[in-house]
Amino acid sequence: MGSFEFGLFCLLSFAVPVPILSWLDRVSKGKQR
Amino acid sequence: MYAGHFAVGLALKARQPAAPTWAVLLGTGFLDVLFGIFVMLGIERVTMTPHVGQGFSLDFIDWSHSLLMSLIWSFVYCALFWRRGRPVCFLLAFAVFSHFLLDLPMHPSDLALWPYAQTHIGFGLWNRLPTGWWWIELAAVLAACAYYTARARQIKTFGGRALWACAVILLLHVANAPWWKS
């Protein structure tokens, strides 16, 4: 792996989990807990 | 530190539920997002060191990870969300700066005080405890997730699938274990 690929890997490693974790954190308004 | 940043992000969300979750999580990883972009642009430098330590050497990361730039990026990030109110803005600023605070014990001395400063800091647990750092980060992940899930049960406006979120973070931490790298 070169520097460019490592930079891309690092960027994706920190960006990709954000929408997944945000979705898991959501509370559906129609589904009161 | 990797998964620990996300775990702290969830804990900060639990501390200030009005803050958008995506913004908190992006904030805790913001310095590494910048690092990735800066490395691709050739502004910062990393050398790959297969089978040695973490497998890479961070040769120049002053624009994304120095103490001064961490504070500046925190201020910039806060300013982007100023309209959400002061508590959210300050929480997001701390989310960004928490990245520096969490990296400090793990990194070898590659965190500059400011860009091109002679003095670099870092307690070096990655090198001093080649596998021990993983357990220390695991403790941080578990503590942050315990706080997040406990607050989610109390407040009920976030953490719809809190345990699943923590499971994903634990999975990321397992994927980042040193045993896979040797």
Backbone of each chain as ProteinMPNN parsed JSONL, in Angstrom:
{"seq_chain_A": "MGSFEFGLFCLLSFAVPVPILSWLDRVSKGKQR", "coords_chain_A": {"N_chain_A": [[0.843, -1.193, 0.0], [0.611, 2.175, -0.908], [1.374, 5.665, -0.073], [-0.757, 7.296, -0.959], [-2.895, 5.492, -1.164], [-3.024, 4.714, 1.477], [-3.818, 7.107, 2.686], [-6.36, 7.393, 1.547], [-7.551, 5.089, 2.552], [-7.517, 5.691, 5.288], [-9.146, 7.949, 5.336], [-11.618, 6.834, 4.471], [-11.969, 4.953, 6.497], [-12.657, 6.478, 8.666], [-14.833, 7.863, 7.737], [-16.846, 6.164, 6.669], [-18.072, 4.616, 8.835], [-19.63, 6.585, 10.045], [-22.31, 7.299, 8.917], [-23.507, 4.809, 9.366], [-23.405, 4.375, 12.168], [-24.831, 6.631, 12.932], [-27.338, 6.053, 11.907], [-28.0, 3.813, 13.45], [-28.237, 5.068, 15.849], [-30.521, 6.522, 15.63], [-33.868, 7.338, 16.62], [-36.933, 6.191, 15.851], [-39.615, 8.317, 15.087], [-42.205, 7.472, 14.948], [-42.195, 5.342, 16.519], [-42.396, 5.146, 19.583], [-40.338, 4.756, 22.402]], "CA_chain_A": [[0.0, 0.0, 0.0], [1.372, 3.416, -0.957], [0.877, 6.754, 0.774], [-2.061, 7.754, -1.443], [-3.882, 4.476, -0.783], [-3.166, 4.768, 2.936], [-4.621, 8.29, 2.968], [-7.741, 7.072, 1.173], [-8.007, 4.093, 3.53], [-7.748, 6.397, 6.546], [-10.337, 8.792, 5.12], [-12.811, 5.976, 4.445], [-12.107, 4.293, 7.799], [-13.32, 7.392, 9.595], [-16.061, 8.424, 7.154], [-17.884, 5.142, 6.403], [-18.898, 4.247, 9.999], [-20.456, 7.696, 10.543], [-23.739, 7.119, 8.626], [-24.004, 3.556, 9.956], [-23.636, 4.609, 13.596], [-25.896, 7.636, 13.05], [-28.593, 5.35, 11.654], [-28.278, 2.976, 14.623], [-28.563, 5.964, 16.968], [-31.821, 7.16, 15.39], [-35.084, 6.828, 17.251], [-38.052, 6.44, 14.953], [-40.645, 9.13, 15.747], [-43.453, 6.717, 15.007], [-42.006, 4.184, 17.393], [-42.003, 5.645, 20.896], [-39.782, 3.721, 23.256]], "C_chain_A": [[0.881, 1.247, 0.0], [0.738, 4.491, -0.086], [-0.527, 7.188, 0.361], [-3.16, 6.784, -0.999], [-4.112, 4.498, 0.725], [-4.028, 5.968, 3.34], [-6.089, 8.043, 2.678], [-8.353, 6.089, 2.164], [-8.36, 4.774, 4.851], [-9.017, 7.251, 6.451], [-11.608, 7.948, 5.188], [-13.062, 5.304, 5.8], [-12.847, 5.174, 8.793], [-14.631, 7.938, 9.045], [-17.181, 7.384, 7.068], [-18.705, 4.774, 7.647], [-19.861, 5.34, 10.456], [-21.943, 7.521, 10.193], [-24.32, 5.845, 9.237], [-24.347, 3.771, 11.432], [-24.749, 5.634, 13.816], [-27.26, 6.983, 12.859], [-28.976, 4.485, 12.861], [-28.679, 3.822, 15.827], [-29.97, 6.542, 16.85], [-32.935, 6.502, 16.209], [-36.238, 7.197, 16.338], [-39.153, 7.201, 15.684], [-41.971, 8.389, 15.871], [-43.388, 5.536, 15.961], [-41.48, 4.684, 18.739], [-41.475, 4.504, 21.738], [-40.234, 3.922, 24.701]], "O_chain_A": [[1.796, 1.362, 0.816], [-0.29, 4.268, 0.553], [-1.386, 7.423, 1.211], [-4.216, 7.201, -0.522], [-5.236, 4.325, 1.196], [-4.87, 5.858, 4.231], [-6.96, 8.431, 3.457], [-9.509, 6.227, 2.565], [-9.385, 4.465, 5.459], [-9.843, 7.27, 7.363], [-12.561, 8.306, 5.88], [-14.208, 5.109, 6.204], [-13.574, 4.679, 9.655], [-15.46, 8.428, 9.811], [-18.337, 7.693, 7.361], [-19.923, 4.631, 7.54], [-20.813, 5.054, 11.182], [-22.777, 7.588, 11.096], [-25.5, 5.81, 9.587], [-25.429, 3.402, 11.891], [-25.519, 5.523, 14.769], [-28.22, 7.314, 13.555], [-30.144, 4.436, 13.246], [-29.38, 3.346, 16.72], [-30.546, 6.997, 17.838], [-32.937, 5.294, 16.449], [-36.489, 8.375, 16.084], [-39.581, 6.794, 16.764], [-42.758, 8.647, 16.782], [-44.372, 4.831, 16.183], [-40.278, 4.649, 19.001], [-42.067, 3.426, 21.793], [-39.864, 3.142, 25.578]]}, "seq_chain_B": "MYAGHFAVGLALKARQPAAPTWAVLLGTGFLDVLFGIFVMLGIERVTMTPHVGQGFSLDFIDWSHSLLMSLIWSFVYCALFWRRGRPVCFLLAFAVFSHFLLDLPMHPSDLALWPYAQTHIGFGLWNRLPTGWWWIELAAVLAACAYYTARARQIKTFGGRALWACAVILLLHVANAPWWKS", "coords_chain_B": {"N_chain_B": [[-5.305, 5.613, 18.059], [-8.429, 4.245, 17.192], [-11.246, 2.913, 17.025], [-11.939, 3.865, 19.506], [-12.301, 6.602, 19.183], [-14.803, 6.781, 17.938], [-16.393, 5.659, 19.931], [-16.113, 7.503, 22.006], [-17.317, 9.578, 20.686], [-20.016, 8.724, 20.641], [-20.469, 8.807, 23.394], [-20.233, 11.533, 23.84], [-22.375, 12.438, 22.341], [-24.388, 11.41, 23.949], [-24.025, 13.008, 26.132], [-24.778, 15.501, 25.187], [-27.577, 15.546, 23.819], [-28.842, 17.134, 21.895], [-27.09, 17.646, 19.901], [-26.296, 16.896, 16.502], [-25.958, 13.513, 15.623], [-24.345, 12.539, 13.517], [-22.677, 14.711, 13.132], [-21.252, 14.856, 15.524], [-19.891, 12.395, 15.51], [-18.46, 12.601, 13.119], [-16.938, 14.721, 13.894], [-15.304, 13.717, 16.009], [-13.635, 12.144, 14.543], [-12.522, 13.903, 12.834], [-9.899, 15.015, 12.576], [-8.447, 12.883, 11.545], [-9.804, 12.443, 9.171], [-9.092, 14.762, 7.831], [-6.343, 14.283, 7.819], [-6.208, 12.043, 6.116], [-7.037, 13.211, 3.677], [-5.046, 15.175, 3.402], [-2.739, 13.606, 3.182], [-3.249, 12.302, 0.778], [-3.117, 14.48, -0.892], [-0.489, 15.115, -0.682], [0.364, 16.869, 1.22], [0.799, 16.102, 3.819], [2.88, 13.502, 5.299], [3.435, 9.996, 5.221], [5.029, 6.925, 6.004], [5.074, 3.625, 4.948], [5.565, 0.833, 7.036], [5.856, -2.211, 6.927], [5.04, -4.915, 9.121], [6.274, -3.751, 11.282], [5.757, -2.292, 14.303], [2.885, -0.277, 14.239], [2.666, -0.558, 11.571], [2.997, 1.587, 10.023], [4.618, 4.778, 9.669], [4.212, 7.932, 10.913], [5.275, 10.548, 9.417], [5.051, 13.312, 8.936], [2.627, 15.143, 10.219], [1.667, 17.555, 10.894], [-0.185, 19.525, 10.061], [-2.714, 18.475, 10.346], [-2.747, 17.225, 12.877], [-1.279, 18.585, 14.884], [-0.955, 20.231, 18.096], [-1.712, 22.97, 18.126], [-3.044, 23.212, 15.621], [-5.07, 21.369, 16.023], [-6.608, 22.686, 17.903], [-7.356, 24.888, 16.355], [-8.791, 23.634, 14.246], [-10.857, 22.645, 15.79], [-12.127, 24.992, 16.551], [-12.915, 25.959, 14.039], [-14.646, 23.917, 13.232], [-16.638, 24.106, 15.192], [-17.592, 26.652, 14.53], [-18.859, 26.125, 12.121], [-21.218, 25.04, 12.967], [-22.479, 26.942, 14.419], [-24.997, 28.101, 14.348], [-26.595, 26.216, 15.474], [-26.605, 26.642, 18.118], [-24.928, 27.618, 21.177], [-24.255, 25.543, 23.154], [-24.238, 23.161, 21.578], [-22.358, 23.834, 19.641], [-20.006, 24.166, 21.221], [-19.795, 21.6, 22.253], [-19.271, 20.177, 19.908], [-16.859, 21.303, 19.179], [-15.274, 20.349, 21.269], [-15.503, 17.666, 20.665], [-13.949, 17.459, 18.336], [-11.43, 18.234, 19.381], [-11.059, 16.251, 21.214], [-9.989, 14.209, 19.789], [-7.24, 14.742, 19.548], [-6.559, 14.601, 22.267], [-7.054, 11.905, 22.815], [-5.341, 10.649, 21.062], [-2.886, 11.372, 22.047], [-1.841, 9.722, 24.3], [-1.374, 7.34, 22.873], [0.128, 7.7, 20.445], [3.539, 7.647, 19.227], [6.189, 10.062, 19.641], [5.045, 12.06, 17.624], [3.323, 14.114, 17.427], [3.145, 17.349, 16.813], [3.678, 20.538, 18.459], [2.923, 22.79, 17.103], [2.554, 23.542, 13.556], [5.517, 22.569, 11.974], [6.976, 22.82, 14.305], [9.703, 22.195, 16.565], [9.404, 20.643, 18.781], [7.841, 17.635, 19.546], [5.171, 15.628, 20.72], [3.79, 12.836, 22.593], [2.875, 9.854, 24.171], [3.414, 7.297, 23.432], [2.223, 4.661, 23.675], [1.517, 2.798, 21.74], [3.97, 1.76, 20.867], [5.301, 1.14, 23.26], [3.623, -0.663, 24.535], [2.979, -3.162, 22.817], [0.78, -4.902, 22.413], [-0.74, -4.311, 24.571], [-1.841, -1.738, 24.355], [-4.162, -2.122, 22.956], [-5.93, -3.309, 24.733], [-6.185, -1.289, 26.579], [-7.43, 0.664, 25.022], [-9.749, -0.767, 24.527], [-10.906, -0.774, 27.064], [-11.538, 1.929, 27.272], [-13.388, 2.126, 25.201], [-15.439, 0.421, 26.125], [-16.195, 1.736, 28.481], [-17.122, 4.205, 27.472], [-19.214, 3.308, 25.843], [-20.866, 2.131, 27.747], [-21.715, 4.369, 29.193], [-23.066, 5.719, 27.142], [-25.172, 3.905, 26.437], [-26.51, 3.739, 28.876], [-27.403, 6.39, 29.254], [-28.993, 6.619, 26.99], [-31.095, 4.921, 27.601], [-32.271, 6.346, 29.628], [-32.966, 8.871, 28.522], [-34.08, 8.563, 25.95], [-34.357, 9.841, 23.461], [-32.449, 9.34, 21.685], [-30.151, 6.781, 20.533], [-31.539, 4.554, 19.469], [-30.898, 1.991, 18.581], [-28.893, 1.262, 20.452], [-27.224, -0.737, 21.561], [-26.507, -2.156, 19.304], [-25.072, -0.218, 17.947], [-22.89, 0.018, 19.655], [-21.911, -2.543, 19.346], [-21.038, -2.481, 16.695], [-18.915, -0.687, 16.945], [-17.252, -2.151, 18.649], [-16.673, -4.233, 16.914], [-15.183, -2.863, 14.973], [-13.017, -2.271, 16.577], [-11.99, -4.79, 17.12], [-11.27, -5.495, 14.536], [-9.131, -3.824, 14.26], [-7.17, -4.905, 15.772], [-3.898, -5.727, 17.081], [-3.009, -8.291, 16.602], [-3.719, -9.198, 14.1], [-1.976, -7.93, 12.461], [0.598, -8.88, 12.532]], "CA_chain_B": [[-6.634, 5.187, 18.477], [-9.395, 4.227, 16.083], [-12.629, 2.727, 17.481], [-12.143, 4.692, 20.684], [-12.814, 7.92, 18.783], [-16.243, 6.638, 17.711], [-17.039, 5.412, 21.232], [-16.173, 8.803, 22.688], [-18.34, 10.34, 19.953], [-21.335, 8.326, 21.157], [-20.579, 9.309, 24.77], [-20.475, 12.977, 23.749], [-23.77, 12.565, 21.904], [-25.214, 11.161, 25.136], [-23.864, 14.176, 27.017], [-25.514, 16.631, 24.599], [-28.432, 14.891, 22.811], [-29.277, 18.057, 20.841], [-26.078, 17.674, 18.832], [-26.517, 15.857, 15.482], [-25.052, 12.371, 15.83], [-23.341, 12.466, 12.437], [-21.705, 15.796, 13.315], [-20.386, 14.493, 16.649], [-19.018, 11.294, 15.087], [-17.505, 13.147, 12.146], [-16.044, 15.597, 14.663], [-14.282, 12.963, 16.742], [-12.67, 11.609, 13.566], [-12.243, 14.962, 11.86], [-8.46, 15.192, 12.333], [-7.976, 11.793, 10.673], [-10.367, 12.695, 7.841], [-8.175, 15.761, 7.24], [-5.072, 13.595, 7.597], [-6.343, 11.238, 4.896], [-7.062, 14.128, 2.524], [-3.733, 15.838, 3.289], [-1.772, 12.611, 2.685], [-3.532, 12.091, -0.658], [-2.685, 15.686, -1.611], [0.951, 15.27, -0.513], [0.641, 17.925, 2.21], [1.366, 15.389, 4.958], [3.643, 12.346, 4.829], [3.434, 8.76, 5.985], [5.83, 5.862, 5.39], [4.596, 2.301, 5.333], [6.604, 0.008, 7.658], [5.209, -3.514, 7.137], [5.478, -5.797, 10.205], [6.965, -2.987, 12.332], [4.823, -1.457, 15.07], [1.533, -0.158, 13.685], [2.722, -0.817, 10.127], [3.205, 2.857, 9.335], [5.298, 5.832, 10.427], [3.608, 9.23, 10.584], [6.471, 11.378, 9.306], [4.702, 14.74, 9.048], [1.158, 15.251, 10.337], [1.513, 18.792, 11.676], [-1.336, 20.348, 9.662], [-3.961, 17.872, 10.838], [-2.705, 16.664, 14.22], [-0.513, 19.308, 15.908], [-1.792, 20.784, 19.169], [-2.295, 24.253, 17.701], [-4.01, 22.998, 14.536], [-6.237, 20.686, 16.603], [-7.439, 23.743, 18.501], [-7.92, 25.695, 15.259], [-9.831, 22.838, 13.588], [-12.001, 22.589, 16.722], [-12.799, 26.297, 16.444], [-13.541, 26.009, 12.703], [-15.773, 22.969, 13.232], [-17.662, 24.742, 16.032], [-18.161, 27.777, 13.772], [-19.748, 25.57, 11.094], [-22.493, 24.663, 13.589], [-22.794, 28.02, 15.363], [-26.447, 28.356, 14.343], [-27.276, 25.19, 16.285], [-26.562, 27.074, 19.51], [-23.62, 27.552, 21.813], [-23.911, 24.232, 23.751], [-23.905, 22.195, 20.525], [-21.103, 24.307, 19.041], [-18.899, 23.848, 22.131], [-19.682, 20.131, 22.31], [-18.628, 19.722, 18.67], [-15.444, 21.726, 19.274], [-14.595, 19.387, 22.143], [-15.44, 16.392, 19.936], [-12.768, 17.52, 17.461], [-10.193, 18.275, 20.169], [-10.902, 14.966, 21.917], [-9.143, 13.347, 18.951], [-5.851, 14.991, 19.967], [-6.395, 14.105, 23.639], [-7.034, 10.442, 22.797], [-4.142, 10.209, 20.326], [-1.684, 11.714, 22.817], [-1.2, 8.587, 24.975], [-1.073, 6.224, 21.969], [1.13, 7.995, 19.417], [4.905, 8.007, 19.58], [6.338, 11.521, 19.614], [4.861, 12.604, 16.275], [2.316, 15.179, 17.495], [3.852, 18.628, 16.999], [2.932, 21.566, 19.203], [2.353, 23.583, 16.018], [3.206, 23.111, 12.316], [6.966, 22.736, 11.849], [7.619, 22.982, 15.613], [10.737, 21.2, 16.855], [8.908, 19.769, 19.849], [6.749, 16.715, 19.242], [4.767, 14.925, 21.931], [3.094, 11.558, 22.426], [3.392, 8.964, 25.213], [3.952, 6.127, 22.739], [1.742, 3.342, 24.108], [1.547, 1.881, 20.588], [5.278, 1.099, 20.819], [5.681, 0.629, 24.574], [2.762, -1.813, 24.843], [2.6, -3.58, 21.454], [-0.597, -5.426, 22.429], [-1.434, -3.724, 25.729], [-2.61, -0.543, 23.977], [-5.485, -2.543, 22.464], [-6.768, -3.538, 25.904], [-6.47, 0.028, 27.167], [-8.459, 1.281, 24.178], [-10.989, -1.524, 24.754], [-11.496, -0.271, 28.316], [-12.131, 3.238, 26.953], [-14.569, 1.859, 24.363], [-16.497, -0.145, 26.976], [-16.664, 2.785, 29.401], [-17.902, 5.178, 26.701], [-20.461, 2.649, 25.407], [-21.72, 1.948, 28.934], [-22.316, 5.688, 29.459], [-24.007, 6.002, 26.04], [-26.376, 3.066, 26.536], [-27.239, 4.11, 30.096], [-28.086, 7.669, 28.989], [-30.024, 6.375, 25.973], [-32.252, 4.329, 28.286], [-32.913, 7.396, 30.434], [-33.457, 10.039, 27.772], [-34.962, 7.966, 24.922], [-34.451, 10.591, 22.198], [-31.352, 8.849, 20.833], [-29.779, 5.412, 20.901], [-32.598, 3.614, 19.098], [-30.269, 0.66, 18.565], [-27.639, 1.614, 21.141], [-26.338, -1.9, 21.719], [-25.969, -2.476, 17.981], [-24.034, 0.789, 17.665], [-21.701, -0.374, 20.426], [-21.388, -3.775, 18.734], [-20.286, -2.079, 15.496], [-17.65, -0.1, 17.397], [-16.414, -3.263, 19.126], [-16.221, -4.944, 15.71], [-14.097, -2.049, 14.408], [-11.852, -2.397, 17.46], [-11.433, -6.136, 16.882], [-10.616, -5.451, 13.215], [-7.904, -3.032, 14.394], [-6.312, -5.562, 16.783], [-2.508, -5.919, 16.622], [-2.716, -9.693, 16.247], [-3.924, -9.404, 12.647], [-0.97, -7.2, 11.697], [1.914, -9.509, 12.564]], "C_chain_B": [[-7.573, 5.244, 17.285], [-10.825, 4.12, 16.634], [-12.941, 3.597, 18.694], [-12.693, 6.071, 20.344], [-14.331, 7.859, 18.56], [-16.988, 6.441, 19.037], [-17.161, 6.718, 22.013], [-17.204, 9.699, 22.008], [-19.739, 10.008, 20.45], [-21.535, 8.846, 22.58], [-20.86, 10.819, 24.763], [-21.895, 13.262, 23.258], [-24.7, 12.396, 23.101], [-25.15, 12.345, 26.101], [-24.687, 15.355, 26.528], [-26.409, 16.085, 23.475], [-28.894, 15.819, 21.693], [-28.293, 18.102, 19.677], [-26.384, 16.584, 17.806], [-25.478, 14.741, 15.619], [-23.954, 12.337, 14.773], [-22.259, 13.528, 12.641], [-20.743, 15.48, 14.459], [-19.382, 13.418, 16.208], [-18.002, 11.745, 14.047], [-16.486, 14.034, 12.853], [-14.942, 14.831, 15.366], [-13.24, 12.358, 15.791], [-12.149, 12.652, 12.606], [-10.749, 15.114, 11.54], [-7.915, 14.09, 11.42], [-8.592, 11.873, 9.278], [-9.463, 13.705, 7.114], [-6.836, 15.117, 6.903], [-5.114, 12.78, 6.304], [-6.3, 12.103, 3.647], [-5.683, 14.745, 2.314], [-2.663, 14.869, 2.767], [-1.981, 12.393, 1.187], [-3.057, 13.28, -1.491], [-1.173, 15.913, -1.508], [1.335, 16.353, 0.469], [1.233, 17.316, 3.48], [1.985, 14.089, 4.456], [3.546, 11.168, 5.796], [4.289, 7.75, 5.235], [5.28, 4.528, 5.872], [5.777, 1.492, 5.872], [6.009, -1.372, 7.967], [5.884, -4.331, 8.24], [6.285, -5.063, 11.283], [5.931, -2.076, 12.998], [3.435, -1.476, 14.46], [1.5, -0.442, 12.178], [2.874, 0.454, 9.313], [3.941, 3.824, 10.262], [4.731, 7.175, 9.973], [4.729, 10.278, 10.584], [6.179, 12.864, 9.47], [3.188, 14.87, 9.024], [0.794, 16.55, 11.061], [0.267, 19.595, 11.313], [-2.658, 19.768, 10.142], [-3.922, 17.599, 12.329], [-1.886, 17.45, 15.248], [-1.481, 19.909, 16.931], [-2.484, 22.079, 18.714], [-3.355, 24.045, 16.621], [-5.249, 22.248, 15.032], [-7.187, 21.704, 17.215], [-8.109, 24.582, 17.407], [-9.031, 24.923, 14.544], [-11.068, 22.72, 14.471], [-12.816, 23.87, 16.611], [-13.554, 26.385, 15.107], [-14.784, 25.13, 12.678], [-16.94, 23.523, 14.048], [-18.365, 25.847, 15.243], [-19.144, 27.291, 12.705], [-21.144, 25.276, 11.652], [-22.979, 25.727, 14.572], [-24.298, 28.242, 15.474], [-27.234, 27.33, 15.155], [-27.274, 25.558, 17.764], [-25.214, 26.816, 20.146], [-23.304, 26.179, 22.43], [-23.508, 23.186, 22.704], [-22.563, 22.552, 19.898], [-19.904, 23.909, 19.909], [-18.688, 22.335, 22.232], [-18.947, 19.61, 21.084], [-17.158, 20.137, 18.636], [-14.678, 20.732, 20.144], [-14.472, 18.019, 21.467], [-14.192, 16.36, 19.048], [-11.489, 17.456, 18.292], [-9.965, 16.97, 20.933], [-10.008, 14.021, 21.116], [-7.664, 13.508, 19.357], [-5.604, 14.387, 21.348], [-6.303, 12.583, 23.677], [-5.813, 9.904, 22.057], [-2.884, 10.382, 21.161], [-1.069, 10.522, 23.555], [-0.736, 7.496, 24.025], [0.099, 6.511, 21.028], [2.541, 8.073, 20.005], [5.052, 9.516, 19.39], [6.254, 12.057, 18.186], [3.808, 13.717, 16.245], [3.033, 16.499, 17.819], [3.006, 19.576, 17.835], [2.247, 22.511, 18.22], [3.073, 23.177, 14.731], [4.676, 23.53, 12.247], [7.662, 23.016, 13.186], [8.673, 21.887, 15.798], [10.211, 20.166, 17.857], [7.709, 18.946, 19.384], [6.449, 15.91, 20.501], [3.968, 13.668, 21.582], [3.714, 10.568, 23.394], [3.789, 7.602, 24.661], [3.463, 4.763, 23.196], [1.708, 2.33, 22.97], [2.853, 1.085, 20.565], [5.656, 0.469, 22.152], [4.895, -0.627, 24.949], [2.198, -2.343, 23.524], [1.221, -4.234, 21.352], [-1.418, -4.796, 23.554], [-2.278, -2.513, 25.37], [-4.026, -0.911, 23.568], [-6.435, -2.738, 23.632], [-7.129, -2.224, 26.577], [-7.561, 0.726, 26.359], [-9.797, 0.56, 24.354], [-11.694, -1.03, 26.021], [-12.181, 1.075, 28.069], [-13.416, 3.052, 26.146], [-15.731, 1.369, 25.234], [-17.07, 0.906, 27.921], [-17.557, 3.773, 28.662], [-19.234, 4.573, 26.272], [-21.409, 2.43, 26.58], [-22.433, 3.26, 29.262], [-23.388, 5.994, 28.413], [-25.299, 5.198, 26.184], [-27.191, 3.427, 27.779], [-28.024, 5.403, 29.875], [-29.215, 7.489, 27.974], [-31.284, 5.782, 26.609], [-33.003, 5.365, 29.102], [-33.644, 8.403, 29.557], [-34.379, 9.642, 26.619], [-35.135, 8.79, 23.644], [-33.331, 10.196, 21.239], [-31.062, 7.411, 21.26], [-30.864, 4.389, 20.618], [-32.109, 2.173, 19.064], [-28.878, 0.809, 19.198], [-26.678, 0.427, 21.237], [-25.725, -2.313, 20.377], [-24.862, -1.481, 17.599], [-22.746, 0.43, 18.402], [-21.071, -1.639, 19.845], [-20.566, -3.448, 17.486], [-18.927, -1.508, 15.899], [-16.703, -1.192, 17.912], [-15.845, -4.059, 17.948], [-15.058, -4.181, 15.052], [-12.833, -2.192, 15.247], [-11.184, -3.761, 17.276], [-10.684, -6.157, 15.548], [-9.277, -4.723, 13.285], [-6.908, -3.657, 15.373], [-4.912, -5.816, 16.217], [-2.222, -7.318, 16.149], [-2.89, -9.972, 14.768], [-2.765, -8.834, 11.833], [0.379, -7.876, 11.654], [2.0, -10.654, 11.564]], "O_chain_B": [[-7.52, 6.17, 16.475], [-11.536, 5.123, 16.704], [-14.083, 4.016, 18.883], [-13.459, 6.646, 21.116], [-15.055, 8.775, 18.948], [-18.073, 6.987, 19.238], [-18.201, 6.995, 22.611], [-17.884, 10.485, 22.669], [-20.557, 10.905, 20.657], [-22.632, 9.274, 22.939], [-21.631, 11.316, 25.584], [-22.536, 14.213, 23.708], [-25.673, 13.134, 23.254], [-26.12, 12.636, 26.801], [-25.23, 16.118, 27.326], [-26.036, 16.156, 22.304], [-29.301, 15.339, 20.636], [-28.642, 18.551, 18.585], [-26.702, 15.458, 18.19], [-24.279, 15.0, 15.718], [-22.781, 12.132, 15.089], [-21.083, 13.292, 12.364], [-19.557, 15.798, 14.379], [-18.188, 13.514, 16.491], [-16.841, 11.337, 14.077], [-15.32, 14.093, 12.462], [-13.78, 15.235, 15.333], [-12.106, 12.096, 16.19], [-11.42, 12.331, 11.668], [-10.374, 15.314, 10.385], [-7.021, 14.341, 10.613], [-7.984, 11.425, 8.307], [-9.121, 13.526, 5.946], [-6.264, 15.368, 5.842], [-4.182, 12.818, 5.501], [-5.616, 11.776, 2.677], [-5.204, 14.831, 1.183], [-1.784, 15.266, 2.002], [-1.021, 12.309, 0.422], [-2.648, 13.121, -2.641], [-0.634, 16.8, -2.17], [2.505, 16.726, 0.552], [2.068, 17.936, 4.139], [1.681, 13.622, 3.358], [3.574, 11.332, 7.016], [4.288, 7.708, 4.004], [5.052, 4.334, 7.066], [6.847, 1.457, 5.264], [5.695, -1.672, 9.119], [7.109, -4.434, 8.301], [6.918, -5.711, 12.116], [5.321, -1.219, 12.359], [2.872, -2.538, 14.195], [0.425, -0.552, 11.587], [2.882, 0.422, 8.082], [3.886, 3.694, 11.485], [4.769, 7.506, 8.788], [5.08, 10.822, 11.631], [6.967, 13.591, 10.074], [2.547, 14.732, 7.982], [-0.229, 16.641, 11.739], [-0.288, 20.282, 12.171], [-3.625, 20.507, 10.325], [-4.947, 17.722, 12.999], [-1.802, 17.018, 16.398], [-2.671, 20.072, 16.658], [-3.688, 22.25, 18.9], [-4.437, 24.628, 16.69], [-6.35, 22.463, 14.525], [-8.405, 21.604, 17.071], [-9.281, 24.94, 17.52], [-10.092, 25.482, 14.264], [-12.193, 22.696, 13.972], [-14.046, 23.834, 16.582], [-14.698, 26.837, 15.065], [-15.835, 25.529, 12.177], [-18.095, 23.417, 13.636], [-19.59, 25.962, 15.284], [-20.138, 27.958, 12.417], [-22.127, 25.263, 10.911], [-23.793, 25.444, 15.451], [-24.813, 28.535, 16.553], [-28.399, 27.551, 15.485], [-27.878, 24.858, 18.577], [-24.461, 25.935, 19.731], [-22.191, 25.684, 22.252], [-22.564, 22.423, 22.908], [-21.732, 21.677, 19.653], [-18.912, 23.383, 19.404], [-17.556, 21.855, 22.29], [-18.105, 18.718, 21.189], [-16.313, 19.403, 18.122], [-13.57, 20.322, 19.8], [-13.487, 17.305, 21.656], [-13.471, 15.363, 19.011], [-10.566, 16.714, 17.955], [-8.831, 16.623, 21.261], [-9.353, 13.145, 21.68], [-6.939, 12.522, 19.49], [-4.58, 13.744, 21.58], [-5.556, 12.028, 24.483], [-5.308, 8.831, 22.385], [-1.923, 9.628, 21.006], [0.14, 10.32, 23.446], [0.217, 6.783, 24.342], [0.965, 5.657, 20.838], [2.721, 8.511, 21.141], [4.086, 10.174, 19.003], [7.263, 12.459, 17.606], [3.443, 14.203, 15.175], [3.465, 16.726, 18.949], [1.785, 19.441, 17.913], [1.134, 22.975, 18.465], [4.114, 22.524, 14.804], [5.017, 24.697, 12.438], [8.828, 23.411, 13.195], [8.545, 20.79, 15.253], [10.535, 18.981, 17.781], [6.711, 19.48, 18.899], [7.356, 15.554, 21.253], [3.536, 13.47, 20.446], [4.937, 10.44, 23.448], [4.442, 6.826, 25.359], [4.212, 3.79, 23.114], [1.854, 1.131, 23.206], [2.851, -0.113, 20.282], [6.258, -0.604, 22.186], [5.421, -1.534, 25.592], [1.071, -2.015, 23.154], [0.564, -4.132, 20.316], [-2.646, -4.757, 23.488], [-3.311, -2.271, 25.992], [-4.969, -0.15, 23.785], [-7.61, -2.38, 23.546], [-8.239, -2.059, 27.083], [-8.493, 1.304, 26.919], [-10.853, 1.192, 24.335], [-12.916, -0.887, 26.049], [-13.266, 1.332, 28.59], [-14.41, 3.738, 26.382], [-16.861, 1.839, 25.099], [-18.28, 0.962, 28.137], [-18.623, 4.141, 29.157], [-20.267, 5.24, 26.328], [-22.626, 2.534, 26.422], [-23.623, 3.258, 29.575], [-24.476, 6.466, 28.744], [-26.393, 5.75, 26.064], [-28.421, 3.421, 27.74], [-29.186, 5.496, 30.269], [-30.263, 8.126, 28.083], [-32.401, 6.103, 26.205], [-34.222, 5.281, 29.255], [-34.797, 8.746, 29.817], [-35.363, 10.332, 26.352], [-35.987, 8.459, 22.82], [-33.283, 10.675, 20.105], [-31.646, 6.897, 22.214], [-31.093, 3.474, 21.409], [-32.819, 1.253, 19.469], [-27.852, 0.528, 18.58], [-25.474, 0.57, 21.021], [-24.58, -2.758, 20.317], [-23.851, -1.857, 17.007], [-21.652, 0.524, 17.845], [-19.849, -1.791, 19.851], [-19.525, -4.06, 17.245], [-17.911, -1.809, 15.273], [-15.502, -1.159, 17.643], [-14.696, -4.499, 17.976], [-14.073, -4.785, 14.628], [-11.723, -2.23, 14.716], [-9.957, -3.865, 17.278], [-9.612, -6.75, 15.435], [-8.39, -4.97, 12.468], [-5.925, -3.023, 15.758], [-4.756, -6.086, 15.026], [-1.289, -7.529, 15.374], [-2.27, -10.893, 14.235], [-2.579, -9.192, 10.67], [1.229, -7.508, 10.843], [3.042, -11.3, 11.454]]}, "name": "protein", "num_of_chains": 2, "seq": "MGSFEFGLFCLLSFAVPVPILSWLDRVSKGKQRMYAGHFAVGLALKARQPAAPTWAVLLGTGFLDVLFGIFVMLGIERVTMTPHVGQGFSLDFIDWSHSLLMSLIWSFVYCALFWRRGRPVCFLLAFAVFSHFLLDLPMHPSDLALWPYAQTHIGFGLWNRLPTGWWWIELAAVLAACAYYTARARQIKTFGGRALWACAVILLLHVANAPWWKS"}
